[in-house]
């Protein structure tokens, strides 16, 4: 992940779609959503770790970068006033919620997945 991907709100995922990869003669599909991800905003890296929906090679390491960035900011602002700390927490919630699905999409592309416009999203 480069620094631009951390805060690239202008290039967020704009629509929901299915990503497909063929591996060992088997087709693997992953859904990518364009919505605000409340659970990712609340649980951050732990949502990527414990959610089967977001299991893909390298994603936990990929999402660890913004998580540790947020952790460092929390440590620094934790020494500041409670109101500044609360605002930082709110900003991190919004940041993770807005960008999580885009970060997931970026990792899927790195893993060789391609968008398949012929498939419909199937809820898991």
N, C-alpha and C positions, 0 to 999 in steps of 0.2 A: 504494500500500500504506500503510495506516495502522499505527500502533504496535501496536494490538491484534492485527492479523493476524500480526505477527512471532512472537508467543508464545502464540497461542490454541490450546493443545494440547487443550482441551476440545471444540473444534469442528472437529477434524481429519476428513478424509474417512473414513467408517466402512465403506464397501463399495466394491467395484470396479464400475464401470459405464461406459457409452459416452455421450459427449457428441456432439451433431450440430448442424451449422450448414449452412444452404443458402446458397450464394454463386454467383451467376452461373448458376443452373439446375443446379448441381452440389452434391451432398451431401458435406460434409467431416465425417469422424468422427475423434474422438480418444478414446483409452482413458484412464480415470482409475483408478488402483489405490489400494487402501487399505493397502498393505504398507509396511514400512520400506524406504526406498530407499538401499541401501548405496552405490551408485555416486554418488548425489547427496551423500551424507555424505562421501565421499572426495574427489570432484572439485569439489563446490560449483557455482559459476557455470559452470565449464568443461564440466560435464555438460550444462547447458542450451544452451550454445553449440554443442557438437559432436554432440549426440544428435538425430537426426531425429525421434525419438519425441516430443520436447518442443518442436518447432518450432510456434510460434504467435505472432502479432503481439504485440509488447510484452512477451513473457515474459522476455527477457534483461534488459531494463531493470527489470522487476519484481523479478527475482531478484537484481539488482545491489544493491538496498537492503540485504537481510540480509547479502550478501557483504561489502559495504563496512563494515557495522556490525561483522562478525566480524573484518575486516582491522584496524580501529581497535583493537578489543579485543586482538588479537594483538600489535600494535605496543606497546601499553601494557604488557601482561603479559609481553612478550618481555624486558623489562628486569627483571622479577621473577625469582624462583627458578625453576629448571627444572621442579620438581614442580608449581608453580602453573600454569606455562605448559602442561605436559602435560595437566593436568586441564582447562584451558580448551580445548585442542585436542579432547579427548574429548567435552566438552560441546557444542562446535560440530558435531562429527561426528553426535552424537545429534540435535541440534536440526535440522540440515539433513536428515538421513535421515528424521526423523519428519514434518517439515513440508513437504518439497519437493512431494509430490503434492497437498497441500492448496493450496499457493501456485499450482500449475499449474491446479487446478480453479478457483480464484478468478479467475485471468487468463482462462481460457476463458469464464467467465460474463461478464466484462467485454467479451469479444470477441463476445458474442451467441450462444454455444453453449448448447444446452438438453440436459438429461438425457433420454435415450431408453430407457425401460425395456423396449422390445420388442427391442432389439438385444443381442446377446451380444458379449463381448470377444473379438476375434480377435487372436491373437499376431502381432506383426510380425516 
